[in-house]
């Protein structure tokens, strides 16, 4: 009788246990890392707090690295993938554009990152963060650069954030003195931009 009761308790615990937290990997450069800010003020941390407050079981990992290029991101991916990932938010390529690196190489690197993620977990959901570069790079380069991200999203059936810095870029009140990296208030808006695309995937 005692054994039967214990079995019933175990079965009930199994079916009533909360679902395991979904792991959301933010993989990017200084924008993800929160350059010039505490990591707690960067948009991935803001997203963690918002989703947790909404009762979502998630674990956010901020794998942003200042100065990171798409090639650098590809090179360190194996180390990052030592843990399972359910959703990848891919925010890389901006430094490639600012350095005027070959666009075909940037796209190739980003695709390789996506391929590695899918090989590790075929069920992974992917969000591609769209980026832009300043017009001083020339109209041909800037147009082709901007096109990389929607093309990648379409090719890989991934979700797309049209422009990560929408309503933030170019606004000095929302950026650090360097005019490139969002400040605390800017990161709040970036978090909203990301959540619009991320929340439906949860």
C-alpha positions in Angstrom: 0.0 0.0 0.0 2.8 2.4 0.9 4.6 1.6 -2.3 1.5 2.2 -4.3 1.0 5.6 -2.7 4.6 6.5 -3.4 4.2 5.6 -7.1 1.0 7.7 -7.3 2.9 10.7 -5.7 5.8 10.3 -8.2 3.4 10.1 -11.2 1.6 13.2 -10.0 4.8 15.0 -9.5 6.0 14.1 -13.0 2.8 15.4 -14.7 2.5 18.5 -12.6 6.2 19.5 -12.7 6.9 22.8 -14.5 8.3 22.4 -18.0 12.1 22.8 -18.3 13.3 26.3 -19.1 13.8 27.1 -22.7 17.4 28.2 -23.3 17.6 31.4 -25.4 21.1 32.2 -26.7 21.8 35.7 -27.7 24.9 35.4 -29.9 26.4 38.7 -30.9 28.8 41.5 -30.6 29.0 44.7 -28.4 25.3 45.4 -29.0 24.3 42.2 -27.3 27.1 42.5 -24.7 25.9 45.9 -23.7 29.0 47.9 -24.4 29.5 50.6 -21.8 26.8 49.3 -19.5 26.3 46.7 -16.8 25.4 43.3 -18.4 22.2 43.6 -16.3 21.2 46.7 -18.3 21.8 45.0 -21.7 18.7 44.0 -23.7 19.1 40.2 -23.1 18.9 40.7 -19.3 15.9 42.9 -19.8 14.2 40.2 -21.9 15.0 37.6 -19.2 13.3 39.7 -16.5 10.3 40.5 -18.7 9.7 36.9 -19.7 10.2 35.6 -16.1 7.7 38.2 -14.8 5.3 37.0 -17.5 5.6 33.4 -16.1 7.7 32.1 -19.0 10.2 29.4 -18.1 13.3 30.7 -19.9 17.0 30.8 -19.4 18.7 33.7 -21.3 22.4 33.4 -22.1 24.2 36.6 -23.2 27.1 35.4 -25.4 27.8 38.9 -26.8 31.5 39.9 -27.3 32.6 43.4 -28.1 34.3 43.7 -31.4 33.1 40.3 -32.6 32.9 39.7 -36.4 31.0 36.9 -38.1 34.3 35.0 -38.5 35.1 35.4 -34.8 31.6 34.2 -33.9 32.0 31.2 -36.1 35.4 30.4 -34.6 34.1 30.4 -31.0 30.7 28.7 -31.6 31.8 25.2 -30.7 32.7 26.4 -27.2 29.4 28.1 -26.8 27.4 25.1 -27.9 28.6 22.9 -25.1 25.1 23.6 -23.7 21.8 22.9 -25.4 20.0 25.8 -27.1 16.3 26.1 -27.9 16.3 29.5 -29.5 19.2 31.4 -31.1 19.1 35.1 -31.6 21.9 35.8 -34.1 23.2 39.3 -33.9 26.4 39.4 -35.8 27.7 41.2 -38.9 27.7 44.8 -37.9 31.4 44.9 -37.3 32.0 43.2 -40.7 30.1 46.1 -42.3 31.8 48.8 -40.3 35.2 47.4 -41.4 34.0 47.0 -45.0 34.7 43.3 -45.1 33.6 41.2 -48.1 29.8 40.7 -48.0 29.9 37.2 -49.4 32.2 36.2 -46.6 29.9 37.7 -43.9 26.9 35.8 -45.3 28.9 32.6 -45.6 30.0 32.9 -41.9 26.5 33.6 -40.7 25.1 30.7 -42.7 27.8 28.4 -41.2 26.8 29.5 -37.7 23.2 28.6 -38.5 24.2 25.3 -40.0 26.2 24.4 -36.9 23.3 25.3 -34.6 20.9 23.1 -36.6 23.4 20.2 -36.6 23.5 20.4 -32.8 19.8 20.7 -32.4 17.6 20.3 -35.6 14.6 21.7 -33.6 16.3 25.0 -32.7 14.4 28.1 -33.5 16.4 30.9 -35.1 16.0 34.6 -35.1 18.2 36.7 -37.4 18.7 40.3 -36.2 18.8 42.7 -39.2 21.5 45.4 -39.2 22.5 48.4 -41.2 25.8 50.3 -41.8 26.4 54.0 -42.2 25.8 55.5 -45.6 29.5 56.5 -45.9 30.2 52.9 -46.8 28.7 53.7 -50.2 25.2 53.0 -51.5 26.0 49.7 -53.2 27.7 48.2 -50.1 25.1 49.5 -47.7 22.2 48.1 -49.8 23.8 44.7 -50.3 24.8 44.5 -46.6 21.2 45.2 -45.4 19.9 42.5 -47.7 22.1 39.8 -46.1 19.8 39.4 -43.1 16.4 39.0 -44.7 17.9 36.7 -47.3 19.4 34.5 -44.5 16.1 34.4 -42.6 14.2 33.4 -45.7 16.7 30.8 -46.7 16.7 29.2 -43.3 13.0 29.7 -42.5 14.1 31.8 -39.6 12.3 34.7 -37.9 13.7 38.2 -38.7 14.1 41.3 -36.7 14.0 43.8 -39.6 16.4 46.2 -37.8 17.6 45.6 -34.3 18.2 49.3 -33.6 14.9 50.5 -34.9 13.9 53.8 -33.2 17.3 53.9 -31.4 20.0 54.4 -34.1 20.8 58.0 -34.7 19.1 59.3 -31.6 21.7 60.8 -29.4 19.4 60.6 -26.3 19.3 56.8 -26.7 23.0 56.2 -27.4 26.3 56.4 -25.5 28.5 59.3 -26.5 30.1 57.2 -29.2 26.8 57.5 -31.1 26.9 53.7 -31.9 26.0 51.8 -28.8 22.6 52.2 -27.1 22.5 53.5 -23.5 20.2 52.2 -20.8 17.1 53.7 -22.3 18.2 52.6 -25.8 18.5 49.0 -24.6 14.9 49.1 -23.3 13.7 49.9 -26.8 16.0 47.2 -28.4 14.5 44.7 -25.9 11.0 45.6 -27.2 12.1 45.2 -30.8 13.4 41.7 -30.0 10.4 40.7 -27.9 8.0 41.4 -30.8 9.7 38.6 -32.7 10.7 36.3 -29.8 7.6 36.0 -27.8 5.5 34.3 -30.5 8.2 31.5 -30.6 7.6 30.8 -27.0 
